[in-house]
Amino acid sequence: MATLILPCEWIKNWEKSGKHEFVQLCKELTEKTNHGSEVRDIQAALYELCWQVVQGNLKLDLVVNVLGDMMELRDDMPSILADVFSILDLETGALEEKIKRDHYTQLVGACLFFVPEVILKERLDPETLESLGLIKQAHQFNQKIVKIKTKLFYKQQKFNLLREENEGYAKLITELGQDLSGNITSHIVLESIKSLIGCFNLDPNRVLDIILEVYESRSDQDEFFLSLIKSYMCEALTLCHILGFKFKFYQEPNEETPKSLYHIAAALLHHNLIELEDLYVHLMPVDATIVEEHKRDISEAKQIARKLVMVVLPSEKSEDKDKEKEKEEEKNDKPPDNQKLGLLEALLRIGDWHHAQSIMDQMPSFYASSHKAIALALCRLVHLTVEPLYRRSGLPKGARGCVMHPLRNKRAPRPAESFEDLRRDTFSMICYLGPHLSHDPILFAKIVRLGKAFMKEYQSDRPEYKEKMETLLSCFLSIADQVLLPSLSLMECNACMSEELWGLFKLFPYQHRYRLYGQWKNETYTSHPLLVKVKAQTVERAKYIMKRLTKENVKQSGRQIGKLSHSNPTILFDYMLSQIQWYDNLIVPVVDSLKYLTSLNYDVLAYCIIEALANPEKEKMKHDDTTISSWLQSLASLCGAVFRKYPIELAGLLQYVTNQLKAGKSFDLLILKEVVQKMAGIEITDEMTSEQLEAMTGGEQLKAEGGYFGQIRNTKKSSQRLKDALLDHELALPLCLLMAQQRNGVVFLEGGEKHLKLVGHLYDQCHDTLVQFGGFLASNLSTEDYIKRVPSIDILCNQFHTPHDAAFFLSRPMYAHQILSKYDELKKAEKGNRQQQKVHKYVAACEQVMTPVHEAVVSLHPARVWDDLRPQFYATFWSLTMYDLAVPHSAYEREVNKLKVQIKAIEENPEIPLNKKKKEKERCTALQEKLQEEEKKQLEHVQRVLHRLKLEKDNWLLAKSTKNETITKFLQLCLFPRCIFSSIDAVYCARFVELVHQQKTPNFCTLLCYDRVFSAIIYTVASCTENESHRYGRFLSCMLETVTRWHSDRAIYEKECVNYPGFLTIFRATGFDGGNKADQLDYENFRHVVHKWHYMLTKASVHCLETGDYTHIRNILIVLTKILPCYPKVLNLGQALECRVHKICLEEKDKRPDLYALAMGYSGRLKSQKVHMVPENEFHHKEQPARSATPASQQNGPGSTGKPATSTSKTEEGTPEDGDRGKDKSQGTTKPVNKANSAAAKVTTSNGNGALNSTKAVKERDDKEKSGKEKKEKKEKTPGSTPETKAENRREKQRDERAGKEERAAREGKEKTPKAEREKVKAEEKSNKDDKAKAGNGEPMEPSRERDAIKESKSKEKGDRSAVAGSLKSPGPRSESAESERDHKRRKLDSHSSPSHSSSVKDNSNEPKESTSKHHANYNSVARSKSREREMEKKDSDNTQGRSKEKKEEKDRKDRKRDHTVNDHETSQESKRRKDENGTNSSKNSKSTSPSCDSPLSAEKEKSKRSKSSSKEKADSVKPERTSSGGKKESRHDKEKSEKKEKRDSSGGKEDKKHHKSSDKHR
């Protein structure tokens, strides 16, 4: 009570100011009128004052005076003060301090003057009254009160029943039952009733009871009786009691409460004549019973559900049936009515929603509406409230709708005129209905249609109503969640309702829809006993259907599935998907059986699939952690099939995949891959046949007809749907960018804990899906859409961090579109039809479109890159496709022929009806014409592109650094990234290299490019994923195809390679024409080069196979399988491979079955290729080393005077091999020498047993290189100081010394090496001797030999005695230059055996000068060279005879010699003849040794040794030519120039090598 606290200052200064303040406060409170609250405030103030007295803080008399004054303020002030005293009475009575009680008594006693006794007696306790002296004895007072109360409330008035006359009641009933249609009103009747009560002395309560009885029997006369009861009215409680007694009468078993009683109770409630709370207590059953019954219903429903799910034995089934029968019998003893529900129904029927809602709130949710009568009554009420709005907004055109008669009740809920009005009552009524709206499908349809009408209004975007609209939208969503979907579950397979509901749902965004489905599936079915049962029955039925579903009965099962899905799709699909995850063979029949679904069901299916995919409890990997789980694969393929076949919205699924990618998870890309493949018909497979691949380089029609495994039919609609979904939800570009970024994410972010095999698989999946998806966008998006969405290349790479290959892949179609549209624009602008004009316009269009691209790409790489490659070349490479480079004529022809065969078959088939025949023929003919038209169009396009490239090519390569550097950048930035991007890109890369060669592009060295591609594939192969290996293999295969074609026929080679800049071995400083014959690589030497490439491939393959590493072995086997048509072609290389692959088969049989399968597959195919392999001497011109001097003498033909230096830098200008070749040629060694040399190197393999050189042989070679290098350095210190005469004198001396040393070293080597190695060594020594013998015969090479000899001796003297290998190879005294030349050749061919092929690259910028000087020197040296050669030959042959005796002892060696003797003579004769014809001395730059079955030698050792020797040898090869033996000395100036160049070359080579090593690592 004390809400007001008096300030302490008032109490302290009461007399001065406090009293005045208090009185003032009370006056203010009395003047204030605040709906009765002012009385509470005054009471609070008085209470505070009196409490101060009780506490003893204020004197009694002071307060009494104030209180006396207060009495004048209000009339009821004494009563207010008495209330305060009564509260203080209670409070002080409970206190223990007696003094406070005394203060209180004194205060009340002092106030008796102005508070009347009567009031105090009413309100104070009898004991207090006694202490105040107001009553004598409290005890007596209490007794008196009891007596009075009894008399007032409990004593009944005794009516004398005999005095009540029955006639009065009879007259009363007559009065009430008369015809009320006339002018009789309740007022007239009431007067009559009063008269009867008075006259016949009737009991008023019995009269009221009779009025209610008559009302009950005449319940249609509501208006009359209600106004009568109102007028007659006694207390409302009395009326309520009388009604309660009436209800109680029917609360016995088997009694039924009449509806009329409910009606009058409802009417009285509705008109507020009684209170619901008063009547509710009289009704049965009590609320607790209702709650129990509801719980019992739910538990029973759950029990039934459990039983349906459990497996029940037959005996248990019969027991259950007996129990059910007993239950039914018990139910027959009908309990009394639920009167509360009866009253509720009556209230709803008269439209009293307010009281009905109160009753429903007392019960469990949906308990009341689960009774059909109540549900229907509530539905009727909703019908009436929505009727006007439905007529205006919801009624479909042409529908009449049934007329609803409104309630006559004016107090019923008002009908809704607008959507805002629905919030008043309608929404809450519908929510109380819940799932039981299913009883009234018509109302269901009305609500749905109103929802549709609202959504149209909502989407019209009127900002002023935005907030209201949002509220209404949330209301409609709640209705859908709580009422519409649960009601659909309880409807008996009503497909029309499902479609009607979809009409509303499709207007919601999918996020809202999926949320509703989620609630429906996971929560709704637990909320109500009926729904629990329905769920169990649906699952049982679904099991029944799925057990019987097969391909044969798809139609029947499909109908059953459709029927079941109309009402409970979520439950059905959840079960079906769980089955599909286990048994993927169900996918096809399930997809076919879904054709009877409604649109809503399809949408729900999409949601269920996404929910199944996102299931957090399921692992997306198998237990071995190396493969994706089969359940995910099954769901993915189901997605593809379902979304293709049926019109289901894709947005949700696409967004799910996007979100997963955003979260860095790439497993679900499998789904996107399947969906795009099925819906757009774009397959991604690396198992394409060459015919398919060829078809994929044509136009769209050819791709569709011949490019895929399955015939792609009818994807137009589905791909359009997919495109629309992507564009509408702006997912096209985000998906592309996320996939492009995720490729690296798979490796660096996801790949941490995952198995390498799985990481590779996920990377491939991500990459393949990107390629597939990008292909889909390129072929399906319109030009405008594509250009609008894809940003420029620099933004893609720099801002979105897209890898360059992916960025160009996305931009490529855009450039093609833009160029075409610009070209069309220019064509329209000028009407010129001449072909030339068209081409010029096309070139102009290209320039306009590509110039911004050229500028944009500059930012993608460091500035130094553009020193060699022009941005224009880079952009051209990345922007073109196979479609631009070549027309697949054979593919077009193949498809046209197929169609012709089809037409013929149709004509010959008698079973096809005529009209169908005609249609089919028309289709085939139309297709044929389309293909021919497409071919013609592509042909024109290719011609335009080639013309454009012809104009551009001169500006492509600047070669500011070396040609080698240019090729490195080309490989690193263009070729390698693109060749593993897709199968078609692999073919494109190979074709592009060929095209650049054919276009005679300046500064592009074709030989070098091919050499670098073939020479070191180990690292590239090792860093590929499985699919990338397929593509890399295809690239190598295409490159090898070209090389094999050139290798196969001299005529082809001369037509396509000779006089092309790519095959120049010397680049002149002046101009870049084809060069003359002297600078070209001739056919025979090209064949040596090709053999070297084959050897390098074998070496790399063997290395990979021997590592034991899973990735290496798998990848190399894939690559080898791909290149099988072109490699191996040489018998001994094939045998080496076969031997190693066989070993893999044995090793991996039980360890890694996938590797075993790959190896077995390759092994089988390799054996089948064996018949096409040729011995090495057929593959390239090769002679067997002979002991006699015949081969040497054969070399003395006119060819020996030719151009010894022509192919100085055949395969790799400026590489270590260049020096070798230069030397070879300057010394005049011809083909036979080289062949002998290579034969020597291959000694152990030439008989085809597959064994290869030992590491010892390699060491020996490397040591020789070292010594050579030291020689060279010495020589360089004193450039040109040695006069010719000195050199000649010294040469012979050195030769003798050298021969002796070598013999000694050889013997030592022989003793140290085991037998097998000794054999190899001997073989090499012999071949070297033979080579020397040949070389000594008539070649212009003395000066260089002199120098070589001097150098060698000097280096030996300086202590480089470790070069055992050198002596092993050259056992007899011989020309040092011949030895080093051969070694160079071998080294040259091997120079790429280290995987980092670019490490052997040299600077070649000064080459033109060098080569020209060589050229002059060699032409003048013919005469002297012959005489010197003869002298040397004599000495060499002596040595060889001495050594050959030892070698004869070896049986092996003899056999080999025997095998090759014939070849030896033939080849030497042949070479002589060719030399005579050509007048040239063909170079021997390409000697190769065959790889061993032992593991390849350490890359690093080789690299370091070779690089050292290469620069020395290069210098050596140049010097002899400068001081040529023609007697003419070159000017000092020339000498100095060339010596400077040598130094530069050697130093440049080292630098380059470092650079390339790092670049290799980087790559």
Disulfide bonds with the S-S distance in Angstrom:
none
